[in-house]
Amino acid sequence: MTDFNAIRAMITGGAIGDALGVPVEFQSREELSQDPVLRMRGYGTHYQPPGTWSDDTSMTLCLLGSLSRRKAIDYLDIMENFTRWLHQAEFTATGVVFDVGIATQEAIARYEQGTPPLECGGRGEQDNGNGSLMRIAPLALYLHRQQLTSVSDILDAAHKLSCLTHAHPRSQMACGIYTLIALNLLEGRSLASAISEGLASARAFYEKSAAFSSELSTYGRLWELDAFAALPEAAIQSSGYVVHTLEAVIWCLLNSKDYASCVLKAVNLGNDTDTIAAIAGGLAGLAYGRDSIPAEWKSTLAKCDYIDNLCLDFLR
């Protein structure tokens, strides 16, 4: 059974990675090498106070809140939460919405115009930002509570949740891979084992699927995991492209030994700092536990009690 500590470790771990990255989003790796992030900062790129999280965490909380309230995957309810976040600033750190992805805005606009939820996400190759991957974490918590073990069913759920905003097979696959890795961590596997087994299960499924097999080569570096883990930092890109994001997250996880070093490595890759650190932080939180997160970061995190309460609601 998914316990409170695991839920808080994942959600808080992601939010803190997000908050560490917000002030330096869009800064280059070269810039950050001259002034690396080592602690919580504020008033940078988005001029927000220290500890402020962004759309990554807001949309994660939208999903967590819906799963908590509905006790089921309710696509209409999730889209309603996304709409209230975007237009009414619910699920935000400071009552301000900032840094909203274009594909996500377009998907929400389609929903408001009457498009069914599962048809809202863009399906073109250009619609492969990381906006569905950044918010998928609560799905693993939900599926673990449901004791779902079928890889096919797990991936189907991840794909559908991706389709709310990002419906291209490449984005769906990233969400599927992430969910399998997270479920392995929730089952108590080591980080290295969770990643390798999650990737192996995903590859075995996608190889046999006509809808996804043509995209296998896109994630080709991940299928050769040992070689990928040994790549130098210069070979890792940290853009908002979903493949770059997933690669950066897995590389940071495999090249760090604790929560703090993982999220700081992710932030200091530069560019899409908040999202990469949020996604890495959620998995690192699961792998190392909430107690591994520096106390100063937890105390600085905006609305930490609010996040804890949403996590507690999930268990009720």
C-alpha positions as CSV (number, residue, x, y, z in Angstrom):
1,M,0.0,0.0,0.0
2,T,1.2,3.5,-0.8
3,D,2.0,5.3,2.4
4,F,1.9,8.9,3.4
5,N,5.7,9.2,3.5
6,A,6.1,7.9,-0.1
7,I,3.4,10.3,-1.4
8,R,5.0,13.3,0.3
9,A,8.5,12.3,-0.8
10,M,7.4,12.2,-4.4
11,I,5.2,15.3,-4.5
12,T,7.4,17.4,-2.2
13,G,10.5,16.2,-3.9
14,G,9.1,17.3,-7.3
15,A,8.0,20.7,-5.9
16,I,11.4,21.5,-4.4
17,G,13.2,20.6,-7.6
18,D,10.7,22.9,-9.4
19,A,11.3,25.7,-7.0
20,L,15.1,25.4,-7.2
21,G,14.9,25.7,-11.0
22,V,12.4,28.5,-11.3
23,P,14.8,31.4,-10.6
24,V,17.3,30.3,-13.3
25,E,15.0,28.9,-16.0
26,F,16.3,29.6,-19.5
27,Q,19.8,30.3,-18.2
28,S,22.5,28.4,-20.2
29,R,24.7,25.7,-18.8
30,E,27.7,28.0,-19.3
31,E,26.1,30.8,-17.3
32,L,25.2,28.4,-14.4
33,S,28.7,26.9,-14.4
34,Q,29.9,30.4,-13.4
35,D,27.3,30.7,-10.7
36,P,25.8,27.3,-10.0
37,V,22.7,26.8,-8.0
38,L,23.5,25.4,-4.5
39,R,20.5,26.6,-2.5
40,M,17.1,28.1,-2.8
41,R,17.1,31.4,-4.7
42,G,14.4,33.9,-5.6
43,Y,13.6,36.8,-7.8
44,G,15.3,35.5,-10.9
45,T,13.8,34.7,-14.3
46,H,10.1,35.0,-13.1
47,Y,10.8,37.4,-10.2
48,Q,9.2,35.0,-7.7
49,P,10.1,34.6,-4.0
50,P,12.4,31.8,-2.9
51,G,10.5,28.5,-2.7
52,T,8.0,29.3,-5.4
53,W,7.0,26.4,-7.7
54,S,5.6,26.7,-11.2
55,D,3.2,25.1,-13.6
56,D,5.0,21.8,-13.2
57,T,3.9,21.4,-9.6
58,S,0.5,23.2,-10.1
59,M,-0.5,20.7,-12.8
60,T,0.8,17.8,-10.7
61,L,-1.4,19.0,-7.9
62,C,-4.4,19.4,-10.3
63,L,-4.0,15.7,-11.0
64,L,-3.4,14.7,-7.4
65,G,-6.4,16.7,-6.3
66,S,-8.7,15.0,-8.8
67,L,-7.5,11.5,-8.0
68,S,-8.0,12.3,-4.3
69,R,-11.5,13.6,-4.7
70,R,-12.9,11.3,-7.4
71,K,-11.0,8.1,-6.3
72,A,-10.8,7.3,-10.0
73,I,-9.2,8.7,-13.2
74,D,-11.8,11.3,-14.2
75,Y,-10.6,13.1,-17.3
76,L,-13.3,15.7,-17.3
77,D,-12.5,16.5,-13.7
78,I,-8.8,16.7,-14.4
79,M,-9.4,19.1,-17.2
80,E,-11.6,21.2,-15.0
81,N,-8.8,21.5,-12.5
82,F,-6.4,22.5,-15.3
83,T,-8.9,25.2,-16.3
84,R,-9.3,26.5,-12.8
85,W,-5.5,26.6,-12.4
86,L,-5.0,28.5,-15.7
87,H,-7.8,31.1,-15.3
88,Q,-8.4,31.3,-11.5
89,A,-4.9,30.6,-10.2
90,E,-6.0,27.6,-8.1
91,F,-3.3,25.1,-7.3
92,T,-0.6,27.8,-7.4
93,A,2.2,28.8,-5.0
94,T,1.5,32.5,-4.8
95,G,-1.8,33.1,-6.6
96,V,0.0,33.9,-9.8
97,V,0.1,31.7,-12.9
98,F,3.4,32.0,-14.9
99,D,5.4,30.0,-17.4
100,V,2.5,28.2,-19.1
101,G,3.4,25.9,-22.0
102,I,1.9,26.7,-25.4
103,A,0.7,23.2,-26.0
104,T,-1.0,23.1,-22.6
105,Q,-2.7,26.4,-23.2
106,E,-3.9,25.2,-26.6
107,A,-5.2,21.9,-25.1
108,I,-7.1,23.7,-22.4
109,A,-8.6,26.1,-25.0
110,R,-9.8,23.1,-27.0
111,Y,-11.4,21.7,-23.9
112,E,-13.2,25.0,-23.2
113,Q,-14.5,25.0,-26.8
114,G,-16.1,21.6,-26.2
115,T,-13.5,19.1,-27.3
116,P,-13.6,15.8,-25.4
117,P,-10.7,15.6,-22.9
118,L,-8.9,12.7,-24.5
119,E,-8.9,14.6,-27.9
120,C,-7.5,17.9,-26.5
121,G,-3.8,17.2,-26.8
122,G,-1.8,18.2,-29.9
123,R,-0.9,15.2,-32.1
124,G,1.8,16.8,-34.3
125,E,5.5,16.1,-34.0
126,Q,6.0,19.7,-32.9
127,D,3.7,18.9,-29.9
128,N,6.4,17.1,-28.0
129,G,7.2,19.4,-25.2
130,N,7.5,18.0,-21.7
131,G,4.1,19.4,-20.4
132,S,2.5,16.0,-19.9
133,L,5.6,14.3,-18.4
134,M,6.0,17.0,-15.8
135,R,2.6,16.3,-14.2
136,I,2.3,12.6,-14.5
137,A,3.7,11.6,-11.1
138,P,0.4,11.2,-9.2
139,L,-0.7,8.5,-11.6
140,A,2.0,6.1,-10.3
141,L,0.8,6.7,-6.7
142,Y,-2.8,6.0,-7.8
143,L,-1.9,2.8,-9.8
144,H,0.2,1.6,-6.9
145,R,-2.8,2.0,-4.5
146,Q,-5.0,0.1,-7.0
147,Q,-2.3,-2.6,-7.1
148,L,-2.3,-2.6,-10.8
149,T,0.5,-4.8,-12.2
150,S,-0.4,-5.2,-15.9
151,V,2.1,-3.3,-18.0
152,S,-0.4,-2.9,-20.7
153,D,-3.0,-1.4,-18.4
154,I,-0.4,0.8,-16.7
155,L,0.8,2.2,-20.0
156,D,-2.7,2.7,-21.3
157,A,-3.5,4.9,-18.2
158,A,-0.2,6.9,-18.7
159,H,-0.9,7.4,-22.4
160,K,-4.4,8.6,-21.9
161,L,-3.3,11.1,-19.2
162,S,-0.7,12.4,-21.6
163,C,-3.3,12.9,-24.3
164,L,-5.1,15.5,-22.3
165,T,-2.4,18.0,-23.4
166,H,0.2,16.0,-25.4
167,A,-1.1,13.2,-27.6
168,H,1.8,12.4,-29.9
169,P,3.1,8.9,-29.3
170,R,6.5,10.2,-28.3
171,S,5.0,12.1,-25.4
172,Q,2.8,9.2,-24.4
173,M,5.8,6.9,-24.3
174,A,7.8,9.3,-22.0
175,C,4.9,9.3,-19.6
176,G,4.7,5.5,-19.8
177,I,8.4,5.0,-19.2
178,Y,8.3,7.4,-16.2
179,T,5.3,5.7,-14.7
180,L,6.9,2.2,-14.9
181,I,10.1,3.5,-13.2
182,A,8.1,5.2,-10.4
183,L,6.0,2.1,-9.8
184,N,9.2,0.1,-9.5
185,L,10.4,2.5,-6.8
186,L,7.1,2.3,-5.0
187,E,7.6,-1.5,-5.0
188,G,10.9,-1.0,-3.1
189,R,13.4,-1.6,-5.9
190,S,16.7,0.2,-5.9
191,L,17.0,3.2,-8.1
192,A,19.2,1.5,-10.7
193,S,16.9,-1.5,-10.8
194,A,13.8,0.6,-11.0
195,I,15.1,2.4,-14.0
196,S,16.6,-0.6,-15.9
197,E,13.5,-2.7,-15.3
198,G,11.1,0.1,-16.1
199,L,12.9,0.7,-19.4
200,A,13.0,-3.0,-20.3
201,S,9.3,-3.4,-19.6
202,A,8.5,-0.3,-21.7
203,R,10.6,-1.4,-24.6
204,A,9.1,-4.9,-24.7
205,F,5.7,-3.4,-24.9
206,Y,6.4,-0.7,-27.4
207,E,8.3,-3.1,-29.7
208,K,5.1,-5.1,-30.2
209,S,2.8,-2.1,-30.6
210,A,2.0,-0.8,-34.0
211,A,1.1,2.6,-32.6
212,F,4.5,3.1,-30.9
213,S,7.1,0.8,-32.6
214,S,8.1,3.5,-35.1
215,E,9.1,5.8,-32.2
216,L,11.4,3.3,-30.6
217,S,14.6,4.8,-32.1
218,T,13.7,8.2,-30.6
219,Y,14.5,6.7,-27.2
220,G,17.4,4.6,-28.5
221,R,20.1,6.0,-26.1
222,L,18.0,4.9,-23.2
223,W,17.7,1.3,-24.4
224,E,21.5,1.1,-24.0
225,L,21.4,2.1,-20.4
226,D,24.9,1.4,-19.3
227,A,26.4,3.3,-22.2
228,F,23.9,6.1,-21.7
229,A,24.7,6.5,-17.9
230,A,28.4,6.8,-18.8
231,L,27.9,9.7,-21.2
232,P,29.6,13.0,-20.2
233,E,27.4,15.9,-19.2
234,A,28.1,17.6,-22.6
235,A,26.2,14.8,-24.3
236,I,23.0,15.5,-22.3
237,Q,20.6,18.1,-23.6
238,S,18.2,19.9,-21.2
239,S,15.6,21.5,-23.4
240,G,11.9,21.3,-23.1
241,Y,11.7,18.6,-25.8
242,V,10.2,15.6,-24.1
243,V,13.0,13.2,-25.2
244,H,15.7,15.6,-24.0
245,T,13.9,16.0,-20.7
246,L,13.5,12.3,-20.0
247,E,17.1,11.6,-20.9
248,A,18.3,14.4,-18.6
249,V,16.2,13.1,-15.7
250,I,17.4,9.6,-16.0
251,W,21.0,10.7,-16.5
252,C,20.9,12.8,-13.4
253,L,19.4,10.0,-11.3
254,L,22.1,7.6,-12.5
255,N,24.9,10.0,-11.9
256,S,24.1,11.1,-8.3
257,K,24.0,9.5,-4.9
258,D,21.3,11.4,-3.0
259,Y,18.4,13.7,-3.4
260,A,20.2,17.0,-3.2
261,S,23.0,16.1,-5.6
262,C,20.4,14.8,-8.1
263,V,18.2,17.9,-8.2
264,L,21.2,20.3,-8.2
265,K,22.7,18.4,-11.1
266,A,19.4,18.7,-12.9
267,V,19.1,22.5,-12.3
268,N,22.6,23.2,-13.3
269,L,22.2,21.5,-16.7
270,G,20.5,24.8,-17.6
271,N,17.7,25.7,-19.9
272,D,14.4,24.0,-18.8
273,T,15.7,23.9,-15.2
274,D,12.5,23.8,-13.3
275,T,10.8,21.0,-15.2
276,I,13.9,18.7,-15.4
277,A,14.6,19.2,-11.7
278,A,10.9,18.7,-10.8
279,I,10.7,15.4,-12.7
280,A,14.0,14.2,-11.3
281,G,13.1,15.4,-7.9
282,G,9.9,13.4,-7.7
283,L,11.8,10.1,-8.5
284,A,14.7,11.0,-6.3
285,G,12.3,11.8,-3.5
286,L,10.8,8.3,-3.9
287,A,14.3,6.7,-4.1
288,Y,15.9,8.4,-1.1
289,G,12.9,9.4,1.1
290,R,11.5,12.7,2.3
291,D,14.0,12.8,5.1
292,S,16.8,13.0,2.6
293,I,15.6,16.4,1.3
294,P,17.5,19.2,3.0
295,A,15.4,20.8,5.8
296,E,16.2,24.3,4.7
297,W,14.6,23.6,1.3
298,K,11.5,22.1,2.8
299,S,11.1,25.0,5.2
300,T,11.5,27.5,2.2
301,L,9.0,25.7,0.0
302,A,5.9,27.7,-0.6
303,K,2.6,26.3,0.8
304,C,4.3,23.2,2.1
305,D,1.4,22.5,4.5
306,Y,-1.0,22.8,1.5
307,I,0.9,20.2,-0.4
308,D,1.1,17.9,2.6
309,N,-2.7,18.2,3.0
310,L,-3.3,17.3,-0.6
311,C,-1.1,14.3,-0.1
312,L,-3.1,13.3,3.0
313,D,-6.4,13.8,1.1
314,F,-5.1,11.2,-1.4
315,L,-5.0,8.6,1.3
316,R,-8.5,9.2,2.7
